[in-house]
Amino acid sequence: MALPFGETTGARDARTLAILARTIYRELRSSGFEARDVIALAGELLGQVTSEFRRGSSAPRGE
């Protein structure tokens, strides 16, 4: 399911991405996820991006 957000040009700024990463990490850790869970999530995200590139698409599945 795609989120109903418009163009996210600001998200391409390295500082914005770093803030987003820190926020997600802190939220996961404060919700009880362990470091290994966060690493597993990062691996899954990378796998999704890799699959997308292999399909030759820059749009997420379902769009």
Buried (B, 14 or more C-beta within 10 A) or exposed (E): EEEEEEEEEEEEEEEEEEEEEEEEBEEBEEEEBEEEEBEEBEEEEEEEEEEBEEEEEEEEEEE
